[in-house]
């Protein structure tokens, strides 16, 4: 996708956001997953903080580099009252000073530290955007699954009402005991509770997406076609370095360069240049009484300032402080590596289990669907039941309702298993550093 096309996509998504904000409350519209992720990243306070850190890091890099660029300062010294006597310095109307750093080995380390800090801040920004994308994607996919489960739950409600009616009639006719009617009512109550649970989940997920994107609550209807297939990545796949790990290592490098610069300051001289011009004045003062010749109006001086460190306990202590910070940052980067390896191992194990559970749930759904088809066929054609001993009992409409309810229940369980599998795959993608691939695929849908 070219840059211009991508920018047009972003503009369209922002227009969609504005339109939905102006829409009546409670009116849901289909919004693609890519749009939800873009809006969430744009709206996220975590991302905004990370962007501010990047801007600050860029300024720090410029600050450390710009010390070699001569700075020009202009000041005035117009007296407020007439001066009497010798003031210790020539009176001037205005002065201009130019100064810059010419040579400093520690400054090179400070520049390297600032650049590594910028890389760390950029990696943190990428990490924040990926985390927001993961949260938005997981909530969006779960809402889509819950909506399908709610459709199935609504179908179950229609079926269980019919089941209770059948059992009521059979109990009144004396065909079935009262316990069968009570069991049907218990089934109806359980299904109602499950439907209420799904409604609560749907409302919570809608609110979560609203908070993430800044859109009104309940205004997002998932578009299943916009969800790309999640790659079936495995834990033994070749990982890319996650952005969070990159950030930790860049920070350790920055702290190390800062420590080297602070330590070198105690041993290596630095050279700076200066130039100064003063426009002196004898107005409102009697300064000429103290000099053999009249004070000249124009005065200029320049030179090189060589700073040689001999004994500076303050800078030495600062070097020890920076070295301790560098050691801590290095240890934290190593700790982040270890925690990442453990997290990948945990996700890999969980993924294998969830994969097996999803397969089992899918098979159960197929079995339930096949059993429902068999029951419907027997009810339509008759099952050949007779009065002879050992012959099968004639199926009742109650059997069809129970089979239909069971098939819908197995469907919901299969959806839940697939949801758990999808969310774990997304987490593993992020842990292995492949989240960028998922985001790229989103923008091609």
TORKOL-4160 file (C-alpha; in steps of 0.2 Angstrom, whole numbers, padded with zeros to 4 digits, m for minus):
445
<pt num="1" X="0000" Y="0000" Z="0000"/>
<pt num="2" X="0007" Y="0017" Z="m0005"/>
<pt num="3" X="0009" Y="0031" Z="0007"/>
<pt num="4" X="m0004" Y="0042" Z="m0001"/>
<pt num="5" X="m0017" Y="0027" Z="m0001"/>
<pt num="6" X="m0013" Y="0024" Z="0017"/>
<pt num="7" X="m0016" Y="0042" Z="0021"/>
<pt num="8" X="m0032" Y="0042" Z="0012"/>
<pt num="9" X="m0037" Y="0027" Z="0023"/>
<pt num="10" X="m0033" Y="0036" Z="0039"/>
<pt num="11" X="m0042" Y="0051" Z="0033"/>
<pt num="12" X="m0058" Y="0041" Z="0029"/>
<pt num="13" X="m0057" Y="0033" Z="0046"/>
<pt num="14" X="m0056" Y="0049" Z="0055"/>
<pt num="15" X="m0071" Y="0055" Z="0045"/>
<pt num="16" X="m0080" Y="0039" Z="0051"/>
<pt num="17" X="m0075" Y="0043" Z="0069"/>
<pt num="18" X="m0083" Y="0060" Z="0068"/>
<pt num="19" X="m0098" Y="0054" Z="0059"/>
<pt num="20" X="m0101" Y="0041" Z="0073"/>
<pt num="21" X="m0098" Y="0053" Z="0087"/>
<pt num="22" X="m0112" Y="0064" Z="0079"/>
<pt num="23" X="m0124" Y="0049" Z="0077"/>
<pt num="24" X="m0138" Y="0045" Z="0089"/>
<pt num="25" X="m0134" Y="0035" Z="0105"/>
<pt num="26" X="m0137" Y="0017" Z="0103"/>
<pt num="27" X="m0136" Y="0016" Z="0084"/>
<pt num="28" X="m0122" Y="0003" Z="0080"/>
<pt num="29" X="m0113" Y="0003" Z="0063"/>
<pt num="30" X="m0101" Y="m0009" Z="0056"/>
<pt num="31" X="m0083" Y="m0004" Z="0059"/>
<pt num="32" X="m0068" Y="m0013" Z="0052"/>
<pt num="33" X="m0055" Y="m0020" Z="0064"/>
<pt num="34" X="m0042" Y="m0010" Z="0055"/>
<pt num="35" X="m0052" Y="0006" Z="0059"/>
<pt num="36" X="m0054" Y="0001" Z="0077"/>
<pt num="37" X="m0036" Y="m0002" Z="0079"/>
<pt num="38" X="m0031" Y="0015" Z="0071"/>
<pt num="39" X="m0043" Y="0024" Z="0082"/>
<pt num="40" X="m0038" Y="0015" Z="0098"/>
<pt num="41" X="m0019" Y="0020" Z="0094"/>
<pt num="42" X="m0024" Y="0038" Z="0090"/>
<pt num="43" X="m0034" Y="0039" Z="0106"/>
<pt num="44" X="m0023" Y="0030" Z="0118"/>
<pt num="45" X="m0015" Y="0040" Z="0132"/>
<pt num="46" X="m0001" Y="0027" Z="0134"/>
<pt num="47" X="0003" Y="0030" Z="0115"/>
<pt num="48" X="0002" Y="0049" Z="0118"/>
<pt num="49" X="0014" Y="0048" Z="0133"/>
<pt num="50" X="0026" Y="0037" Z="0122"/>
<pt num="51" X="0025" Y="0050" Z="0108"/>
<pt num="52" X="0030" Y="0064" Z="0121"/>
<pt num="53" X="0045" Y="0054" Z="0127"/>
<pt num="54" X="0051" Y="0052" Z="0108"/>
<pt num="55" X="0049" Y="0071" Z="0106"/>
<pt num="56" X="0059" Y="0074" Z="0122"/>
<pt num="57" X="0072" Y="0061" Z="0117"/>
<pt num="58" X="0074" Y="0070" Z="0100"/>
<pt num="59" X="0076" Y="0086" Z="0109"/>
<pt num="60" X="0090" Y="0079" Z="0120"/>
<pt num="61" X="0099" Y="0072" Z="0105"/>
<pt num="62" X="0098" Y="0090" Z="0097"/>
<pt num="63" X="0104" Y="0098" Z="0114"/>
<pt num="64" X="0119" Y="0087" Z="0115"/>
<pt num="65" X="0124" Y="0090" Z="0096"/>
<pt num="66" X="0121" Y="0108" Z="0096"/>
<pt num="67" X="0134" Y="0112" Z="0109"/>
<pt num="68" X="0147" Y="0113" Z="0095"/>
<pt num="69" X="0136" Y="0126" Z="0086"/>
<pt num="70" X="0142" Y="0143" Z="0091"/>
<pt num="71" X="0129" Y="0152" Z="0102"/>
<pt num="72" X="0126" Y="0171" Z="0101"/>
<pt num="73" X="0120" Y="0180" Z="0116"/>
<pt num="74" X="0117" Y="0199" Z="0116"/>
<pt num="75" X="0114" Y="0208" Z="0132"/>
<pt num="76" X="0112" Y="0227" Z="0137"/>
<pt num="77" X="0120" Y="0236" Z="0152"/>
<pt num="78" X="0111" Y="0253" Z="0152"/>
<pt num="79" X="0113" Y="0260" Z="0170"/>
<pt num="80" X="0097" Y="0264" Z="0179"/>
<pt num="81" X="0105" Y="0279" Z="0188"/>
<pt num="82" X="0121" Y="0288" Z="0185"/>
<pt num="83" X="0137" Y="0279" Z="0191"/>
<pt num="84" X="0149" Y="0286" Z="0202"/>
<pt num="85" X="0166" Y="0279" Z="0205"/>
<pt num="86" X="0175" Y="0263" Z="0199"/>
<pt num="87" X="0163" Y="0249" Z="0196"/>
<pt num="88" X="0175" Y="0235" Z="0193"/>
<pt num="89" X="0170" Y="0233" Z="0174"/>
<pt num="90" X="0169" Y="0244" Z="0159"/>
<pt num="91" X="0151" Y="0251" Z="0157"/>
<pt num="92" X="0143" Y="0246" Z="0141"/>
<pt num="93" X="0128" Y="0249" Z="0131"/>
<pt num="94" X="0127" Y="0232" Z="0125"/>
<pt num="95" X="0138" Y="0217" Z="0122"/>
<pt num="96" X="0138" Y="0201" Z="0111"/>
<pt num="97" X="0146" Y="0184" Z="0116"/>
<pt num="98" X="0149" Y="0170" Z="0104"/>
<pt num="99" X="0154" Y="0153" Z="0112"/>
<pt num="100" X="0155" Y="0135" Z="0107"/>
<pt num="101" X="0162" Y="0118" Z="0112"/>
<pt num="102" X="0177" Y="0114" Z="0100"/>
<pt num="103" X="0184" Y="0097" Z="0107"/>
<pt num="104" X="0177" Y="0085" Z="0120"/>
<pt num="105" X="0178" Y="0066" Z="0120"/>
<pt num="106" X="0165" Y="0065" Z="0134"/>
<pt num="107" X="0153" Y="0075" Z="0124"/>
<pt num="108" X="0154" Y="0061" Z="0110"/>
<pt num="109" X="0148" Y="0048" Z="0123"/>
<pt num="110" X="0134" Y="0060" Z="0128"/>
<pt num="111" X="0128" Y="0061" Z="0110"/>
<pt num="112" X="0129" Y="0042" Z="0109"/>
<pt num="113" X="0119" Y="0041" Z="0125"/>
<pt num="114" X="0106" Y="0053" Z="0118"/>
<pt num="115" X="0104" Y="0043" Z="0102"/>
<pt num="116" X="0102" Y="0027" Z="0111"/>
<pt num="117" X="0089" Y="0035" Z="0122"/>
<pt num="118" X="0080" Y="0040" Z="0106"/>
<pt num="119" X="0080" Y="0022" Z="0100"/>
<pt num="120" X="0074" Y="0016" Z="0117"/>
<pt num="121" X="0059" Y="0029" Z="0116"/>
<pt num="122" X="0055" Y="0024" Z="0098"/>
<pt num="123" X="0054" Y="0006" Z="0103"/>
<pt num="124" X="0043" Y="0010" Z="0118"/>
<pt num="125" X="0032" Y="0020" Z="0107"/>
<pt num="126" X="0031" Y="0005" Z="0095"/>
<pt num="127" X="0028" Y="m0007" Z="0110"/>
<pt num="128" X="0014" Y="0005" Z="0116"/>
<pt num="129" X="0005" Y="0005" Z="0099"/>
<pt num="130" X="0007" Y="m0014" Z="0098"/>
<pt num="131" X="m0001" Y="m0016" Z="0115"/>
<pt num="132" X="m0015" Y="m0005" Z="0111"/>
<pt num="133" X="m0018" Y="m0015" Z="0095"/>
<pt num="134" X="m0018" Y="m0031" Z="0104"/>
<pt num="135" X="m0031" Y="m0025" Z="0117"/>
<pt num="136" X="m0042" Y="m0018" Z="0103"/>
<pt num="137" X="m0041" Y="m0033" Z="0092"/>
<pt num="138" X="m0044" Y="m0045" Z="0106"/>
<pt num="139" X="m0059" Y="m0035" Z="0112"/>
<pt num="140" X="m0066" Y="m0033" Z="0094"/>
<pt num="141" X="m0064" Y="m0052" Z="0090"/>
<pt num="142" X="m0072" Y="m0057" Z="0107"/>
<pt num="143" X="m0087" Y="m0045" Z="0104"/>
<pt num="144" X="m0089" Y="m0053" Z="0087"/>
<pt num="145" X="m0089" Y="m0070" Z="0095"/>
<pt num="146" X="m0101" Y="m0065" Z="0109"/>
<pt num="147" X="m0113" Y="m0058" Z="0096"/>
<pt num="148" X="m0114" Y="m0074" Z="0087"/>
<pt num="149" X="m0116" Y="m0084" Z="0104"/>
<pt num="150" X="m0130" Y="m0072" Z="0108"/>
<pt num="151" X="m0139" Y="m0076" Z="0092"/>
<pt num="152" X="m0137" Y="m0095" Z="0096"/>
<pt num="153" X="m0144" Y="m0091" Z="0114"/>
<pt num="154" X="m0159" Y="m0082" Z="0107"/>
<pt num="155" X="m0162" Y="m0097" Z="0096"/>
<pt num="156" X="m0161" Y="m0108" Z="0112"/>
<pt num="157" X="m0174" Y="m0097" Z="0121"/>
<pt num="158" X="m0186" Y="m0100" Z="0107"/>
<pt num="159" X="m0183" Y="m0119" Z="0108"/>
<pt num="160" X="m0184" Y="m0120" Z="0127"/>
<pt num="161" X="m0200" Y="m0111" Z="0127"/>
<pt num="162" X="m0207" Y="m0124" Z="0115"/>
<pt num="163" X="m0199" Y="m0138" Z="0126"/>
<pt num="164" X="m0208" Y="m0131" Z="0142"/>
<pt num="165" X="m0225" Y="m0130" Z="0132"/>
<pt num="166" X="m0223" Y="m0148" Z="0126"/>
<pt num="167" X="m0218" Y="m0154" Z="0144"/>
<pt num="168" X="m0233" Y="m0145" Z="0151"/>
<pt num="169" X="m0245" Y="m0153" Z="0139"/>
<pt num="170" X="m0237" Y="m0170" Z="0142"/>
<pt num="171" X="m0238" Y="m0168" Z="0161"/>
<pt num="172" X="m0256" Y="m0163" Z="0160"/>
<pt num="173" X="m0260" Y="m0178" Z="0149"/>
<pt num="174" X="m0251" Y="m0189" Z="0162"/>
<pt num="175" X="m0239" Y="m0195" Z="0149"/>
<pt num="176" X="m0223" Y="m0188" Z="0158"/>
<pt num="177" X="m0221" Y="m0185" Z="0177"/>
<pt num="178" X="m0220" Y="m0168" Z="0184"/>
<pt num="179" X="m0201" Y="m0170" Z="0186"/>
<pt num="180" X="m0199" Y="m0169" Z="0167"/>
<pt num="181" X="m0208" Y="m0152" Z="0167"/>
<pt num="182" X="m0198" Y="m0145" Z="0181"/>
<pt num="183" X="m0182" Y="m0151" Z="0172"/>
<pt num="184" X="m0188" Y="m0142" Z="0157"/>
<pt num="185" X="m0191" Y="m0126" Z="0167"/>
<pt num="186" X="m0174" Y="m0128" Z="0175"/>
<pt num="187" X="m0166" Y="m0129" Z="0158"/>
<pt num="188" X="m0175" Y="m0113" Z="0153"/>
<pt num="189" X="m0169" Y="m0104" Z="0168"/>
<pt num="190" X="m0151" Y="m0110" Z="0165"/>
<pt num="191" X="m0152" Y="m0104" Z="0147"/>
<pt num="192" X="m0159" Y="m0087" Z="0153"/>
<pt num="193" X="m0144" Y="m0085" Z="0165"/>
<pt num="194" X="m0132" Y="m0089" Z="0151"/>
<pt num="195" X="m0140" Y="m0077" Z="0139"/>
<pt num="196" X="m0139" Y="m0063" Z="0153"/>
<pt num="197" X="m0121" Y="m0067" Z="0155"/>
<pt num="198" X="m0118" Y="m0065" Z="0137"/>
<pt num="199" X="m0127" Y="m0048" Z="0137"/>
<pt num="200" X="m0116" Y="m0042" Z="0151"/>
<pt num="201" X="m0101" Y="m0048" Z="0142"/>
<pt num="202" X="m0107" Y="m0039" Z="0126"/>
<pt num="203" X="m0110" Y="m0023" Z="0135"/>
<pt num="204" X="m0093" Y="m0023" Z="0144"/>
<pt num="205" X="m0084" Y="m0026" Z="0128"/>
<pt num="206" X="m0094" Y="m0012" Z="0119"/>
<pt num="207" X="m0089" Y="m0001" Z="0133"/>
<pt num="208" X="m0071" Y="m0006" Z="0132"/>
<pt num="209" X="m0070" Y="m0003" Z="0113"/>
<pt num="210" X="m0078" Y="0014" Z="0116"/>
<pt num="211" X="m0065" Y="0019" Z="0129"/>
<pt num="212" X="m0051" Y="0013" Z="0117"/>
<pt num="213" X="m0057" Y="0021" Z="0102"/>
<pt num="214" X="m0066" Y="0037" Z="0109"/>
<pt num="215" X="m0082" Y="0032" Z="0100"/>
<pt num="216" X="m0099" Y="0031" Z="0108"/>
<pt num="217" X="m0103" Y="0016" Z="0118"/>
<pt num="218" X="m0112" Y="0003" Z="0108"/>
<pt num="219" X="m0109" Y="0011" Z="0092"/>
<pt num="220" X="m0097" Y="m0002" Z="0085"/>
<pt num="221" X="m0104" Y="m0017" Z="0076"/>
<pt num="222" X="m0090" Y="m0029" Z="0072"/>
<pt num="223" X="m0087" Y="m0034" Z="0053"/>
<pt num="224" X="m0081" Y="m0052" Z="0053"/>
<pt num="225" X="m0075" Y="m0050" Z="0035"/>
<pt num="226" X="m0062" Y="m0037" Z="0041"/>
<pt num="227" X="m0054" Y="m0049" Z="0053"/>
<pt num="228" X="m0039" Y="m0057" Z="0045"/>
<pt num="229" X="m0035" Y="m0075" Z="0049"/>
<pt num="230" X="m0023" Y="m0076" Z="0063"/>
<pt num="231" X="m0006" Y="m0085" Z="0058"/>
<pt num="232" X="m0004" Y="m0102" Z="0066"/>
<pt num="233" X="0013" Y="m0097" Z="0073"/>
<pt num="234" X="0021" Y="m0109" Z="0085"/>
<pt num="235" X="0033" Y="m0105" Z="0100"/>
<pt num="236" X="0048" Y="m0113" Z="0091"/>
<pt num="237" X="0046" Y="m0101" Z="0076"/>
<pt num="238" X="0061" Y="m0089" Z="0073"/>
<pt num="239" X="0057" Y="m0074" Z="0084"/>
<pt num="240" X="0060" Y="m0056" Z="0080"/>
<pt num="241" X="0066" Y="m0045" Z="0095"/>
<pt num="242" X="0050" Y="m0038" Z="0103"/>
<pt num="243" X="0050" Y="m0019" Z="0104"/>
<pt num="244" X="0049" Y="m0020" Z="0123"/>
<pt num="245" X="0065" Y="m0030" Z="0124"/>
<pt num="246" X="0073" Y="m0018" Z="0111"/>
<pt num="247" X="0068" Y="m0003" Z="0122"/>
<pt num="248" X="0076" Y="m0011" Z="0137"/>
<pt num="249" X="0093" Y="m0015" Z="0128"/>
<pt num="250" X="0094" Y="0003" Z="0120"/>
<pt num="251" X="0091" Y="0011" Z="0137"/>
<pt num="252" X="0105" Y="0000" Z="0145"/>
<pt num="253" X="0116" Y="0006" Z="0131"/>
<pt num="254" X="0111" Y="0024" Z="0134"/>
<pt num="255" X="0115" Y="0023" Z="0152"/>
<pt num="256" X="0132" Y="0014" Z="0149"/>
<pt num="257" X="0137" Y="0028" Z="0137"/>
<pt num="258" X="0131" Y="0041" Z="0149"/>
<pt num="259" X="0142" Y="0033" Z="0163"/>
<pt num="260" X="0157" Y="0032" Z="0151"/>
<pt num="261" X="0155" Y="0051" Z="0147"/>
<pt num="262" X="0154" Y="0056" Z="0166"/>
<pt num="263" X="0169" Y="0045" Z="0170"/>
<pt num="264" X="0180" Y="0053" Z="0156"/>
<pt num="265" X="0175" Y="0070" Z="0162"/>
<pt num="266" X="0186" Y="0067" Z="0177"/>
<pt num="267" X="0202" Y="0064" Z="0166"/>
<pt num="268" X="0200" Y="0071" Z="0148"/>
<pt num="269" X="0202" Y="0090" Z="0145"/>
<pt num="270" X="0190" Y="0099" Z="0134"/>
<pt num="271" X="0192" Y="0114" Z="0123"/>
<pt num="272" X="0180" Y="0128" Z="0120"/>
<pt num="273" X="0180" Y="0144" Z="0109"/>
<pt num="274" X="0173" Y="0161" Z="0114"/>
<pt num="275" X="0172" Y="0179" Z="0107"/>
<pt num="276" X="0165" Y="0194" Z="0115"/>
<pt num="277" X="0161" Y="0212" Z="0109"/>
<pt num="278" X="0157" Y="0227" Z="0120"/>
<pt num="279" X="0150" Y="0243" Z="0115"/>
<pt num="280" X="0156" Y="0254" Z="0130"/>
<pt num="281" X="0149" Y="0271" Z="0135"/>
<pt num="282" X="0154" Y="0286" Z="0146"/>
<pt num="283" X="0137" Y="0292" Z="0147"/>
<pt num="284" X="0130" Y="0293" Z="0165"/>
<pt num="285" X="0147" Y="0288" Z="0172"/>
<pt num="286" X="0164" Y="0296" Z="0176"/>
<pt num="287" X="0174" Y="0281" Z="0172"/>
<pt num="288" X="0187" Y="0291" Z="0162"/>
<pt num="289" X="0193" Y="0298" Z="0178"/>
<pt num="290" X="0201" Y="0281" Z="0183"/>
<pt num="291" X="0210" Y="0277" Z="0166"/>
<pt num="292" X="0226" Y="0285" Z="0158"/>
<pt num="293" X="0217" Y="0286" Z="0142"/>
<pt num="294" X="0198" Y="0288" Z="0138"/>
<pt num="295" X="0188" Y="0272" Z="0137"/>
<pt num="296" X="0186" Y="0266" Z="0119"/>
<pt num="297" X="0169" Y="0263" Z="0113"/>
<pt num="298" X="0173" Y="0247" Z="0104"/>
<pt num="299" X="0180" Y="0232" Z="0113"/>
<pt num="300" X="0183" Y="0215" Z="0106"/>
<pt num="301" X="0191" Y="0199" Z="0113"/>
<pt num="302" X="0192" Y="0181" Z="0108"/>
<pt num="303" X="0201" Y="0165" Z="0113"/>
<pt num="304" X="0201" Y="0146" Z="0118"/>
<pt num="305" X="0196" Y="0140" Z="0135"/>
<pt num="306" X="0205" Y="0124" Z="0140"/>
<pt num="307" X="0197" Y="0115" Z="0155"/>
<pt num="308" X="0209" Y="0102" Z="0163"/>
<pt num="309" X="0201" Y="0091" Z="0177"/>
<pt num="310" X="0213" Y="0089" Z="0191"/>
<pt num="311" X="0202" Y="0086" Z="0207"/>
<pt num="312" X="0183" Y="0086" Z="0206"/>
<pt num="313" X="0175" Y="0075" Z="0219"/>
<pt num="314" X="0158" Y="0080" Z="0213"/>
<pt num="315" X="0160" Y="0074" Z="0195"/>
<pt num="316" X="0169" Y="0058" Z="0202"/>
<pt num="317" X="0153" Y="0054" Z="0212"/>
<pt num="318" X="0142" Y="0058" Z="0197"/>
<pt num="319" X="0152" Y="0045" Z="0187"/>
<pt num="320" X="0149" Y="0032" Z="0201"/>
<pt num="321" X="0131" Y="0036" Z="0200"/>
<pt num="322" X="0130" Y="0034" Z="0181"/>
<pt num="323" X="0139" Y="0018" Z="0182"/>
<pt num="324" X="0127" Y="0011" Z="0195"/>
<pt num="325" X="0112" Y="0017" Z="0184"/>
<pt num="326" X="0120" Y="0008" Z="0169"/>
<pt num="327" X="0122" Y="m0008" Z="0179"/>
<pt num="328" X="0104" Y="m0008" Z="0184"/>
<pt num="329" X="0098" Y="m0005" Z="0166"/>
<pt num="330" X="0109" Y="m0019" Z="0160"/>
<pt num="331" X="0102" Y="m0031" Z="0173"/>
<pt num="332" X="0084" Y="m0025" Z="0169"/>
<pt num="333" X="0087" Y="m0029" Z="0151"/>
<pt num="334" X="0093" Y="m0046" Z="0155"/>
<pt num="335" X="0078" Y="m0049" Z="0166"/>
<pt num="336" X="0067" Y="m0043" Z="0152"/>
<pt num="337" X="0075" Y="m0057" Z="0141"/>
<pt num="338" X="0072" Y="m0070" Z="0154"/>
<pt num="339" X="0054" Y="m0065" Z="0157"/>
<pt num="340" X="0051" Y="m0065" Z="0138"/>
<pt num="341" X="0057" Y="m0083" Z="0136"/>
<pt num="342" X="0046" Y="m0089" Z="0151"/>
<pt num="343" X="0031" Y="m0080" Z="0144"/>
<pt num="344" X="0034" Y="m0088" Z="0126"/>
<pt num="345" X="0035" Y="m0105" Z="0134"/>
<pt num="346" X="0019" Y="m0102" Z="0144"/>
<pt num="347" X="0010" Y="m0096" Z="0129"/>
<pt num="348" X="0017" Y="m0111" Z="0118"/>
<pt num="349" X="0010" Y="m0123" Z="0131"/>
<pt num="350" X="m0006" Y="m0115" Z="0133"/>
<pt num="351" X="m0008" Y="m0114" Z="0114"/>
<pt num="352" X="m0006" Y="m0133" Z="0112"/>
<pt num="353" X="m0019" Y="m0136" Z="0125"/>
<pt num="354" X="m0031" Y="m0123" Z="0118"/>
<pt num="355" X="m0029" Y="m0131" Z="0101"/>
<pt num="356" X="m0034" Y="m0148" Z="0107"/>
<pt num="357" X="m0049" Y="m0141" Z="0116"/>
<pt num="358" X="m0054" Y="m0132" Z="0101"/>
<pt num="359" X="m0053" Y="m0148" Z="0091"/>
<pt num="360" X="m0063" Y="m0157" Z="0104"/>
<pt num="361" X="m0076" Y="m0143" Z="0105"/>
<pt num="362" X="m0078" Y="m0144" Z="0086"/>
<pt num="363" X="m0080" Y="m0162" Z="0085"/>
<pt num="364" X="m0094" Y="m0161" Z="0099"/>
<pt num="365" X="m0103" Y="m0148" Z="0089"/>
<pt num="366" X="m0102" Y="m0160" Z="0073"/>
<pt num="367" X="m0108" Y="m0174" Z="0083"/>
<pt num="368" X="m0123" Y="m0164" Z="0091"/>
<pt num="369" X="m0127" Y="m0158" Z="0073"/>
<pt num="370" X="m0127" Y="m0176" Z="0066"/>
<pt num="371" X="m0138" Y="m0182" Z="0081"/>
<pt num="372" X="m0150" Y="m0167" Z="0078"/>
<pt num="373" X="m0151" Y="m0172" Z="0060"/>
<pt num="374" X="m0155" Y="m0190" Z="0064"/>
<pt num="375" X="m0169" Y="m0185" Z="0077"/>
<pt num="376" X="m0177" Y="m0174" Z="0063"/>
<pt num="377" X="m0176" Y="m0188" Z="0051"/>
<pt num="378" X="m0184" Y="m0200" Z="0063"/>
<pt num="379" X="m0198" Y="m0188" Z="0067"/>
<pt num="380" X="m0201" Y="m0184" Z="0049"/>
<pt num="381" X="m0201" Y="m0202" Z="0043"/>
<pt num="382" X="m0205" Y="m0212" Z="0058"/>
<pt num="383" X="m0193" Y="m0223" Z="0067"/>
<pt num="384" X="m0201" Y="m0240" Z="0064"/>
<pt num="385" X="m0206" Y="m0242" Z="0082"/>
<pt num="386" X="m0218" Y="m0256" Z="0086"/>
<pt num="387" X="m0226" Y="m0264" Z="0101"/>
<pt num="388" X="m0215" Y="m0280" Z="0100"/>
<pt num="389" X="m0204" Y="m0282" Z="0115"/>
<pt num="390" X="m0187" Y="m0274" Z="0113"/>
<pt num="391" X="m0192" Y="m0262" Z="0099"/>
<pt num="392" X="m0187" Y="m0244" Z="0101"/>
<pt num="393" X="m0198" Y="m0231" Z="0108"/>
<pt num="394" X="m0207" Y="m0219" Z="0097"/>
<pt num="395" X="m0197" Y="m0202" Z="0097"/>
<pt num="396" X="m0207" Y="m0187" Z="0104"/>
<pt num="397" X="m0206" Y="m0168" Z="0099"/>
<pt num="398" X="m0197" Y="m0166" Z="0115"/>
<pt num="399" X="m0182" Y="m0175" Z="0108"/>
<pt num="400" X="m0180" Y="m0163" Z="0094"/>
<pt num="401" X="m0181" Y="m0148" Z="0105"/>
<pt num="402" X="m0168" Y="m0156" Z="0117"/>
<pt num="403" X="m0157" Y="m0160" Z="0102"/>
<pt num="404" X="m0158" Y="m0143" Z="0095"/>
<pt num="405" X="m0154" Y="m0135" Z="0111"/>
<pt num="406" X="m0139" Y="m0146" Z="0113"/>
<pt num="407" X="m0133" Y="m0142" Z="0096"/>
<pt num="408" X="m0133" Y="m0124" Z="0099"/>
<pt num="409" X="m0125" Y="m0126" Z="0116"/>
<pt num="410" X="m0111" Y="m0136" Z="0108"/>
<pt num="411" X="m0109" Y="m0122" Z="0095"/>
<pt num="412" X="m0107" Y="m0109" Z="0109"/>
<pt num="413" X="m0094" Y="m0120" Z="0117"/>
<pt num="414" X="m0084" Y="m0122" Z="0100"/>
<pt num="415" X="m0085" Y="m0103" Z="0098"/>
<pt num="416" X="m0078" Y="m0100" Z="0115"/>
<pt num="417" X="m0064" Y="m0113" Z="0112"/>
<pt num="418" X="m0059" Y="m0104" Z="0095"/>
<pt num="419" X="m0060" Y="m0087" Z="0104"/>
<pt num="420" X="m0047" Y="m0093" Z="0117"/>
<pt num="421" X="m0036" Y="m0100" Z="0104"/>
<pt num="422" X="m0037" Y="m0084" Z="0094"/>
<pt num="423" X="m0032" Y="m0073" Z="0108"/>
<pt num="424" X="m0018" Y="m0084" Z="0113"/>
<pt num="425" X="m0011" Y="m0084" Z="0096"/>
<pt num="426" X="m0012" Y="m0065" Z="0096"/>
<pt num="427" X="m0002" Y="m0064" Z="0112"/>
<pt num="428" X="0011" Y="m0076" Z="0105"/>
<pt num="429" X="0013" Y="m0066" Z="0090"/>
<pt num="430" X="0017" Y="m0051" Z="0100"/>
<pt num="431" X="0028" Y="m0060" Z="0112"/>
<pt num="432" X="0038" Y="m0067" Z="0097"/>
<pt num="433" X="0039" Y="m0049" Z="0089"/>
<pt num="434" X="0028" Y="m0053" Z="0074"/>
<pt num="435" X="0014" Y="m0041" Z="0079"/>
<pt num="436" X="0019" Y="m0029" Z="0065"/>
<pt num="437" X="0015" Y="m0043" Z="0052"/>
<pt num="438" X="m0003" Y="m0044" Z="0059"/>
<pt num="439" X="m0005" Y="m0025" Z="0059"/>
<pt num="440" X="0001" Y="m0024" Z="0041"/>
<pt num="441" X="m0011" Y="m0038" Z="0036"/>
<pt num="442" X="m0025" Y="m0028" Z="0044"/>
<pt num="443" X="m0022" Y="m0013" Z="0033"/>
<pt num="444" X="m0023" Y="m0024" Z="0017"/>
<pt num="445" X="m0041" Y="m0030" Z="0022"/>
